[in-house]
Amino acid sequence: MRILAIAAGALALGAALPALAVPLPDPGPLSNIITVLPGTNSTVRPELAGVVIADRLVAYSNGGGTDGFVQQRVVREAGGTLDFYWRIAPNADGDAVIDQLRIGGFSTFVTDGDWRNDGVGDVAPTNAVTFGDAFPDGYVNFQFGSPIAGNDTNGSVFFFLHTTATAFDESGSYDLTSPHTNALFGASRTYTPVALAGGAPEPGAWALMILGLGGIGALARRGRRPAGALSAQA
């Protein structure tokens, strides 16, 4: 009986704990899969704490002027893998309303995705949709139950794709849709994971390489000191 009680208690505790990750499954050849996103943070998932190595704002517009920006961010985890983040930041006077952001170019690198409840922003995505083989290039569609408009002055929260990649470039793309017209905004480039052999080194990697080469040069100069200097130290 005691063993049964312990087992029941362990199951209850497990049910009360938040999910550590929300996998985004491969939907196969025919159908799309909708995954509910509950939100997470670096306390629940310590691996998400990392260093921002790329960050920029890209404007979007419905044709009548700039309505807002999509913030794109790349974070390197302590283990070396990369997480890719986006955030929609509308202008207060913008008239575009956004309800979806679809991202392409992630191939097979994605393991899971979610949104952060420990940062800026008000509006969170409710679902992530992974597409079948009709979209074989790793498309993920983040859907917002409450559309993001100019009066949402804090914009969306950061939402992300967690990947196995260690290198990236700018070959990915995304587009936005408006619920009023169901129209696509023009596609924009975004950071996307690449195989290490095919990706240019990131800014942080360049800095490490320069420091490393400097250290090698210093060792080489030290090794070429005159013989007299060596004998004087002996």
C-alpha positions as CSV (number, residue, x, y, z in Angstrom):
1,M,0.0,0.0,0.0
2,R,2.8,2.4,0.9
3,I,4.4,1.7,-2.5
4,L,1.1,2.4,-4.3
5,A,0.7,5.7,-2.3
6,I,4.3,6.8,-3.2
7,A,3.7,6.0,-6.9
8,A,0.4,7.9,-6.9
9,G,2.0,10.9,-5.2
10,A,4.8,10.8,-7.8
11,L,2.3,10.8,-10.6
12,A,0.4,13.7,-9.1
13,L,3.6,15.7,-8.7
14,G,4.5,14.9,-12.3
15,A,1.2,16.1,-13.5
16,A,1.6,19.4,-11.6
17,L,4.9,20.2,-13.1
18,P,5.0,22.4,-16.2
19,A,6.1,20.8,-19.5
20,L,9.8,21.2,-20.1
21,A,9.5,21.4,-23.9
22,V,6.7,21.5,-26.5
23,P,7.8,19.3,-29.4
24,L,6.9,20.4,-32.9
25,P,6.4,17.0,-34.6
26,D,7.0,16.3,-38.3
27,P,3.4,16.1,-39.7
28,G,4.3,13.6,-42.5
29,P,3.2,13.8,-46.1
30,L,-0.4,14.8,-46.0
31,S,-1.6,16.7,-42.9
32,N,-0.6,19.7,-40.8
33,I,-0.3,19.5,-37.0
34,I,-1.4,22.2,-34.6
35,T,0.5,22.3,-31.3
36,V,-0.8,24.4,-28.4
37,L,1.8,26.6,-26.8
38,P,1.5,27.1,-23.0
39,G,4.5,29.5,-22.5
40,T,7.7,28.9,-20.7
41,N,10.8,30.6,-19.2
42,S,14.4,30.0,-18.2
43,T,13.5,28.9,-14.7
44,V,11.4,26.0,-16.1
45,R,13.9,25.5,-18.9
46,P,17.4,26.6,-17.8
47,E,18.9,25.6,-21.1
48,L,17.1,28.6,-22.7
49,A,19.4,31.0,-20.8
50,G,22.1,32.0,-23.2
51,V,23.9,34.8,-25.0
52,V,22.3,37.0,-27.7
53,I,24.6,36.8,-30.7
54,A,22.4,38.5,-33.3
55,D,19.5,41.0,-32.9
56,R,17.8,43.3,-35.4
57,L,14.5,45.0,-36.3
58,V,12.9,44.5,-39.7
59,A,10.0,46.8,-40.7
60,Y,6.6,45.5,-42.0
61,S,3.9,47.4,-43.8
62,N,0.6,46.9,-45.5
63,G,1.7,49.4,-48.2
64,G,0.7,52.6,-46.5
65,G,3.8,53.2,-44.5
66,T,5.7,51.3,-41.8
67,D,3.2,49.7,-39.4
68,G,5.7,48.0,-37.1
69,F,8.8,45.8,-36.8
70,V,9.6,42.2,-36.4
71,Q,12.5,41.7,-33.9
72,Q,14.7,38.8,-34.9
73,R,17.1,37.3,-32.4
74,V,19.5,34.4,-32.2
75,V,20.6,33.1,-28.8
76,R,23.4,30.6,-28.2
77,E,22.8,28.3,-25.3
78,A,25.5,27.2,-22.9
79,G,25.7,23.9,-24.7
80,G,26.4,25.6,-28.0
81,T,23.1,25.1,-29.8
82,L,21.0,28.0,-31.2
83,D,17.5,29.2,-30.4
84,F,15.8,31.6,-32.8
85,Y,13.4,34.2,-31.5
86,W,10.9,36.6,-33.0
87,R,8.7,39.4,-31.6
88,I,6.2,41.6,-33.3
89,A,6.3,45.3,-32.3
90,P,3.6,47.4,-33.9
91,N,3.7,51.2,-34.2
92,A,1.1,52.9,-32.1
93,D,-0.4,54.6,-35.2
94,G,-0.1,51.6,-37.5
95,D,-3.3,50.3,-39.1
96,A,-2.1,46.7,-39.9
97,V,-3.4,43.9,-37.7
98,I,-1.3,40.7,-37.5
99,D,-2.6,37.3,-36.5
100,Q,0.0,34.9,-37.9
101,L,3.8,34.8,-38.6
102,R,5.0,32.0,-40.8
103,I,8.6,31.0,-40.9
104,G,10.4,28.9,-43.5
105,G,13.9,27.5,-44.0
106,F,14.5,25.5,-40.8
107,S,14.7,22.1,-42.4
108,T,15.1,19.4,-39.8
109,F,16.9,21.4,-37.1
110,V,13.8,22.2,-35.0
111,T,13.1,20.2,-31.9
112,D,10.5,22.3,-30.2
113,G,9.0,25.8,-29.8
114,D,7.1,28.0,-27.4
115,W,6.9,31.6,-26.2
116,R,8.6,33.3,-23.2
117,N,6.4,34.5,-20.3
118,D,9.4,36.1,-18.6
119,G,10.1,39.0,-20.9
120,V,8.5,42.0,-22.7
121,G,5.3,42.0,-24.6
122,D,1.6,41.4,-24.0
123,V,0.2,39.1,-26.8
124,A,1.3,35.5,-27.0
125,P,0.9,33.0,-29.8
126,T,-1.7,30.3,-29.0
127,N,-0.6,27.6,-31.5
128,A,2.3,26.6,-33.7
129,V,1.4,24.8,-37.0
130,T,3.9,22.5,-38.7
131,F,3.3,21.8,-42.3
132,G,3.3,18.5,-44.3
133,D,5.5,17.7,-47.3
134,A,3.7,20.3,-49.4
135,F,6.0,22.7,-47.5
136,P,9.2,20.6,-47.1
137,D,11.5,23.5,-46.1
138,G,10.8,23.5,-42.4
139,Y,7.8,25.9,-42.2
140,V,6.3,26.7,-38.8
141,N,3.3,29.0,-38.5
142,F,2.8,30.9,-35.2
143,Q,-0.9,31.8,-34.7
144,F,-2.2,34.5,-32.4
145,G,-5.7,34.1,-30.9
146,S,-5.7,37.9,-30.1
147,P,-4.5,39.8,-33.2
148,I,-1.7,42.2,-32.7
149,A,-2.6,45.8,-33.6
150,G,-1.1,49.3,-33.1
151,N,-2.9,49.8,-29.8
152,D,-1.0,46.8,-28.4
153,T,1.9,49.2,-27.6
154,N,4.0,46.4,-26.0
155,G,3.5,44.1,-29.0
156,S,3.9,40.4,-28.8
157,V,6.0,38.4,-26.4
158,F,9.2,36.7,-27.8
159,F,8.4,33.3,-29.3
160,F,11.0,30.9,-30.4
161,L,12.2,27.7,-32.2
162,H,14.6,25.5,-30.2
163,T,17.1,23.8,-32.6
164,T,20.0,21.5,-32.8
165,A,22.0,23.9,-35.0
166,T,25.3,25.5,-34.0
167,A,25.6,27.8,-37.1
168,F,23.2,30.2,-38.9
169,D,22.9,32.6,-41.8
170,E,20.1,34.8,-43.2
171,S,18.6,32.4,-45.8
172,G,15.3,31.9,-44.0
173,S,12.1,33.8,-44.7
174,Y,8.9,34.7,-43.0
175,D,5.6,36.4,-43.9
176,L,2.7,37.9,-41.9
177,T,-1.0,37.7,-42.3
178,S,-3.9,40.0,-41.4
179,P,-7.2,38.5,-40.2
180,H,-9.2,41.3,-41.8
181,T,-8.0,40.6,-45.4
182,N,-6.3,37.2,-44.9
183,A,-3.6,38.8,-47.1
184,L,0.1,38.0,-46.9
185,F,2.6,40.8,-46.3
186,G,5.7,40.6,-48.4
187,A,8.2,38.0,-47.4
188,S,11.3,39.1,-45.4
189,R,14.6,37.4,-44.6
190,T,15.3,36.0,-41.2
191,Y,18.1,34.2,-39.4
192,T,17.9,30.5,-39.9
193,P,20.0,27.4,-38.9
194,V,22.5,25.9,-41.3
195,A,24.9,23.0,-41.3
196,L,28.2,24.1,-39.8
197,A,30.2,23.5,-42.9
198,G,27.9,25.8,-45.0
199,G,27.4,28.7,-42.6
200,A,29.6,31.7,-42.2
201,P,31.0,32.2,-38.7
202,E,28.9,34.4,-36.5
203,P,30.2,37.7,-35.0
204,G,31.0,36.0,-31.7
205,A,32.8,33.2,-33.5
206,W,34.9,35.7,-35.4
207,A,35.9,37.4,-32.1
208,L,37.0,34.0,-30.7
209,M,38.9,33.2,-33.8
210,I,40.8,36.5,-33.7
211,L,41.6,36.0,-30.0
212,G,42.8,32.5,-30.7
213,L,45.0,33.6,-33.6
214,G,46.4,36.4,-31.4
215,G,47.3,33.8,-28.7
216,I,49.0,31.5,-31.2
217,G,51.0,34.5,-32.5
218,A,52.1,35.4,-29.0
219,L,53.2,31.9,-28.3
220,A,55.1,31.8,-31.6
221,R,56.9,35.0,-30.8
222,R,57.8,33.7,-27.4
223,G,59.2,30.6,-28.9
224,R,61.4,32.6,-31.3
225,R,63.3,34.6,-28.7
226,P,67.1,34.9,-29.1
227,A,69.2,32.1,-27.6
228,G,71.0,34.6,-25.4
229,A,67.7,35.5,-23.8
230,L,67.0,31.9,-23.0
231,S,70.5,31.4,-21.5
232,A,70.1,34.5,-19.4
233,Q,67.0,33.0,-17.8
234,A,68.6,29.7,-17.1
